[in-house]
Amino acid sequence: MDTNKLKEFQDRQIWNAKRHNRLSLAGMTIRNANGDVDMSSLGYQITIDTLTFIKQQTVEQKFYEVAPADFVPIAVGEGAFDQNILTNLVLSSAGGFEEGFVNQGQANDRLATANAAISPVIVPIKNWAKGVGYSIIEVEQALKSSNWDYIASLHDARKKNWDLGIQEIAFLGSRTDANVLGLLTQGDVNVNTAIITESISTMDATEFATFVGTILKAYQTNCNKTALPNMFAIPLSDYVGLATPVSPTYPMVSKLEYLKKAFAEIVKGGVTIEGVAYAEADENASRGIDKQRYTLYRKDPQSIRMDIPVDYTTTQPNTYNNFNFQDAAYGQLTGAKAYRPLEMLYFDYTPA
């Protein structure tokens, strides 16, 4: 290859490299050091060429999602636009049963009495609202440049923000308000650190048998034998590992299967076992827990409840100049409150 042809070849290679770089920067997904989409690269002005095909389908961002109502009873529509919800706890003070024995040989002018009293529990309501805004130019440019429905995406993003926020509050409570608690952050629930000292899925046969034989006893002791649990929320990483066999002797019986059967032997209707990511130490560290947290409790609105006085509601889009448009969405919510804290018991251990 002569010098001129070599120079021409090198120039072409450099031009192709620059062109590829331009496409990779403007037309392909740009990742940051964590492998996530670089937020500074977002936009709908994309450099393409005549051999670029734009697909009609789009790929939506995904989040960890779990239904809070599967774990916590949720009351919707009660106490709309109030600022607190008051629930009275009714307490019995009737004394001992045998105080009511009557001696027929004596005057019974004064009988023992049965009394009752109430203790109020007040849960604060949080008001929430977010708006979206867009202009005619933004809408027209998004439609012109791609198959993307800009307005729909704005509203979907806001609704997803509400859903994910309710989800996090239900399990971990508020990041900014210590009075808004979650299922895993109840301050008056007792914590047991003796029974679960490692993942259930990694326990050997002897450790697993000991765990199965003691966990319900611990719960009964905690609630003074007044209730049995119907829900067991455990770290997600442990839940997905419970497919391991109970022991090499019984390889066809998984720990999950055995644990469900063991609970059902004692608890009428059994105990639902579910994994949740918020029970992981790295997820709940933001609330100061930083433990693998297992929660055995009664899923019952008289035991624990979350309220959504006003569910997600949107206003009609409006404009003040027929160029800029905006609307708002609003709602009200509380945290999850344990009204019978002794019917809930945490089992914590610090991961290695």
C-alpha positions in Angstrom: 0.0 0.0 0.0 1.5 3.4 -1.1 1.7 6.4 1.2 -1.3 8.2 -0.2 -3.5 5.1 0.1 -2.3 4.4 3.6 -3.1 8.0 4.6 -6.6 7.7 3.0 -7.2 4.4 4.9 -6.1 6.0 8.2 -8.3 9.0 7.7 -11.2 6.8 6.9 -10.6 4.8 10.1 -10.4 7.9 12.2 -13.6 9.3 10.6 -15.4 6.0 11.3 -14.1 5.9 14.9 -15.4 9.5 15.4 -18.7 8.6 13.8 -19.0 5.6 16.0 -18.2 7.6 19.1 -20.8 10.2 18.1 -23.4 7.5 17.8 -22.5 5.8 21.0 -22.6 9.1 22.9 -25.8 10.4 21.3 -27.7 7.4 20.1 -26.9 4.6 22.5 -27.5 4.3 26.2 -24.7 5.9 28.2 -23.8 4.2 31.5 -22.2 5.7 34.6 -19.5 3.9 36.7 -22.3 1.8 38.5 -23.7 0.5 35.2 -26.8 2.7 35.5 -28.1 5.1 32.9 -26.2 8.4 33.1 -28.9 10.9 33.9 -26.9 13.7 32.2 -27.3 11.9 28.9 -31.1 12.0 28.8 -33.0 13.7 26.0 -34.9 13.1 22.9 -32.5 14.7 20.4 -30.6 11.7 19.0 -28.0 11.5 16.3 -28.9 8.8 13.8 -28.2 8.1 10.1 -30.3 6.8 7.2 -29.7 3.2 8.1 -31.1 3.6 11.7 -34.5 1.9 12.3 -36.6 3.3 15.2 -38.7 0.5 16.8 -42.3 1.2 17.8 -41.8 -0.5 21.2 -40.1 1.3 24.1 -38.4 -0.2 27.2 -39.7 1.0 30.5 -37.5 1.5 33.6 -38.1 -1.1 36.3 -38.1 -0.9 40.1 -38.4 -3.3 43.0 -42.1 -3.5 43.6 -44.1 -5.4 46.2 -47.7 -5.0 47.2 -47.8 -3.4 50.7 -51.4 -4.7 51.2 -50.0 -8.2 51.1 -48.2 -7.5 54.3 -50.1 -4.7 56.1 -53.9 -4.1 56.2 -54.6 -0.8 54.4 -57.7 1.3 55.1 -58.5 3.7 52.2 -60.9 6.7 52.3 -61.3 7.1 56.1 -60.5 10.5 57.6 -60.1 12.4 54.3 -58.4 15.8 54.7 -58.0 15.4 58.4 -54.5 15.8 59.9 -54.6 13.0 62.5 -56.3 9.7 62.9 -57.3 8.8 66.5 -57.9 5.1 67.4 -59.1 4.3 70.9 -57.7 1.2 72.6 -60.3 -0.3 74.9 -58.8 -1.7 78.1 -60.5 -4.0 80.6 -60.1 -3.4 84.4 -62.6 -5.8 85.8 -60.2 -7.3 88.4 -60.0 -11.0 89.3 -62.9 -13.3 88.5 -63.2 -14.6 92.0 -63.7 -11.1 93.4 -67.3 -11.6 92.1 -68.0 -14.5 94.4 -71.0 -13.7 96.7 -71.2 -15.0 100.3 -74.9 -15.6 101.0 -74.3 -15.4 104.8 -73.2 -11.8 104.6 -74.6 -8.6 103.5 -73.7 -7.8 99.9 -74.4 -4.1 99.8 -71.2 -3.5 97.9 -70.4 -5.7 94.9 -67.1 -5.9 93.1 -67.3 -4.0 89.8 -66.1 -4.4 86.3 -64.7 -1.3 84.6 -63.3 -0.4 81.2 -61.3 2.5 79.9 -59.9 3.8 76.7 -56.4 4.9 75.7 -56.1 7.0 72.6 -53.5 6.4 69.9 -53.0 9.3 67.5 -51.4 8.7 64.1 -50.3 11.8 62.0 -51.5 12.1 58.4 -49.1 13.3 55.8 -50.2 15.4 52.9 -48.6 14.8 49.5 -48.8 16.6 46.2 -46.7 16.8 43.0 -47.2 18.6 39.7 -46.2 18.1 36.1 -45.7 20.7 33.5 -45.1 20.8 29.8 -45.1 23.2 26.9 -46.5 22.8 23.3 -42.9 22.8 22.0 -41.8 20.0 24.3 -44.8 17.9 23.2 -44.4 18.5 19.5 -40.6 17.9 19.6 -41.1 14.6 21.5 -43.7 13.5 18.9 -41.7 14.6 16.0 -38.4 12.9 17.0 -39.7 9.5 18.1 -42.7 7.4 19.1 -42.6 8.6 22.7 -45.8 10.0 24.4 -44.2 12.7 26.5 -47.3 13.7 28.5 -48.3 10.1 29.3 -44.7 9.4 30.5 -44.8 12.4 32.8 -48.1 11.2 34.4 -46.8 7.6 34.6 -43.6 8.8 36.3 -45.6 10.7 39.0 -48.0 7.8 39.6 -45.0 5.5 40.0 -43.5 7.9 42.4 -46.6 7.7 44.6 -46.8 3.9 44.4 -43.1 3.4 45.3 -43.4 6.0 48.1 -46.4 4.2 49.7 -44.5 1.0 49.4 -41.4 2.3 51.2 -43.4 4.0 53.9 -45.4 0.9 54.5 -42.3 -1.1 55.3 -39.7 1.4 56.6 -41.7 4.5 57.5 -40.6 8.1 56.6 -37.0 9.2 56.0 -37.8 12.6 57.4 -40.6 12.2 60.0 -39.8 9.9 62.9 -43.6 9.7 63.8 -44.3 8.0 60.5 -43.4 4.3 61.0 -43.4 1.2 58.9 -43.9 -2.5 59.4 -40.2 -3.0 60.1 -39.5 0.1 62.2 -42.0 -0.1 65.1 -40.3 1.3 68.2 -42.4 -0.5 70.8 -42.1 -4.0 69.2 -39.7 -6.4 71.1 -36.6 -7.7 69.4 -35.3 -11.3 69.8 -31.7 -11.8 68.8 -31.2 -15.3 70.2 -33.3 -17.6 67.9 -32.2 -16.5 64.4 -28.5 -15.9 64.3 -28.0 -16.7 60.6 -30.0 -17.1 57.5 -32.7 -19.9 57.8 -31.6 -21.2 54.4 -28.0 -21.8 55.7 -29.0 -23.6 58.9 -28.0 -27.2 59.2 -30.6 -29.8 60.0 -30.0 -29.5 63.8 -30.1 -25.7 63.8 -33.2 -25.7 61.6 -35.0 -28.1 63.9 -34.2 -26.0 66.9 -35.4 -22.9 65.1 -38.7 -24.5 64.1 -39.3 -25.7 67.6 -38.7 -22.4 69.4 -40.0 -19.6 67.2 -43.7 -20.0 68.0 -42.9 -20.5 71.7 -41.1 -17.2 71.6 -44.0 -15.5 70.0 -46.5 -16.9 72.5 -44.3 -15.8 75.4 -44.1 -12.3 73.9 -47.9 -11.8 73.5 -48.7 -13.5 76.9 -50.3 -16.5 75.0 -53.1 -14.3 73.7 -52.6 -14.8 70.0 -50.9 -16.8 67.3 -49.2 -15.3 64.2 -50.5 -15.6 60.6 -47.6 -13.8 58.8 -43.8 -14.2 58.7 -42.0 -11.5 56.6 -38.3 -12.4 56.1 -35.4 -11.0 54.1 -35.8 -11.7 50.4 -32.4 -13.2 50.0 -33.2 -15.8 52.6 -36.7 -16.5 51.2 -35.3 -17.4 47.7 -32.8 -19.7 49.4 -35.5 -21.7 51.3 -35.8 -24.2 48.4 -32.8 -26.0 49.9 -33.6 -29.4 51.5 -34.2 -29.7 55.2 -31.3 -32.3 55.4 -29.5 -34.7 53.1 -31.7 -37.4 54.6 -34.8 -35.7 53.2 -33.6 -34.1 49.9 -37.2 -33.9 48.5 -38.5 -31.7 51.3 -37.5 -28.0 51.1 -37.1 -25.9 54.2 -39.9 -23.6 53.0 -42.3 -26.5 52.6 -41.4 -27.9 56.0 -41.7 -24.6 57.7 -45.1 -23.9 56.3 -46.3 -27.4 57.3 -44.8 -26.9 60.8 -46.7 -23.6 61.3 -49.9 -25.1 59.9 -49.7 -27.9 62.5 -50.0 -25.3 65.3 -51.8 -22.3 63.7 -55.2 -22.8 62.2 -55.0 -21.6 58.6 -51.2 -21.6 58.7 -48.7 -18.8 58.5 -48.0 -17.0 55.2 -44.2 -16.7 54.6 -43.1 -13.9 52.3 -39.8 -12.4 51.4 -39.3 -8.6 51.2 -36.2 -6.7 50.2 -36.7 -4.0 52.9 -35.9 -6.6 55.6 -32.3 -6.8 54.2 -29.7 -5.0 56.3 -28.5 -2.9 53.4 -32.0 -1.7 52.6 -33.1 -0.8 56.2 -29.7 0.8 57.1 -31.2 4.1 56.0 -33.6 3.9 59.0 -30.8 2.9 61.5 -31.6 -0.8 61.7 -28.8 -2.3 59.6 -29.9 -5.9 60.5 -31.5 -8.8 58.8 -34.9 -8.4 60.2 -37.5 -11.2 60.4 -41.0 -10.2 61.5 -43.6 -12.7 62.9 -46.9 -11.0 63.5 -50.7 -11.0 63.0 -51.9 -9.4 59.8 -55.0 -8.0 61.3 -56.3 -4.4 61.1 -56.8 -4.4 64.9 -53.2 -5.4 65.3 -51.5 -3.3 62.6 -52.9 -0.9 60.0 -51.9 1.7 57.5 -54.3 4.4 56.4 -54.6 6.2 53.1 -57.3 8.8 53.8 -57.1 10.2 50.2 -55.9 7.9 47.5 -53.9 9.2 44.5 -56.0 11.9 42.8 -55.2 14.1 39.8 -56.6 17.5 38.8 -57.5 18.5 35.3 -54.7 20.0 33.2 -54.9 23.7 32.9 -53.1 26.6 31.2 -52.7 30.3 31.8 -51.4 31.1 28.3 -52.4 28.2 26.1 -48.7 27.3 25.7 -47.6 26.0 29.1 -49.8 23.3 30.7 -49.7 21.9 34.2 -51.7 19.7 36.6 -51.3 18.3 40.1 -51.8 15.0 41.9 -52.4 14.7 45.6 -53.1 12.2 48.3 -52.9 11.6 52.1 -51.3 8.7 53.9 -50.1 7.6 57.3 -47.4 5.2 58.3 -48.1 1.6 59.5 -49.0 1.5 63.2 -48.9 -1.5 65.5 -51.9 -1.1 67.7 -51.1 -4.4 69.5 -47.3 -4.3 69.5 -47.1 -7.6 71.5 -48.7 -9.4 68.6 -45.5 -8.6 66.6 -42.0 -9.8 67.3 -38.8 -9.0 65.5 -35.9 -11.5 65.1 -32.6 -9.7 64.2 -29.1 -10.7 63.4 -26.2 -8.8 62.0 -24.9 -10.2 58.7 -21.3 -11.1 58.4 
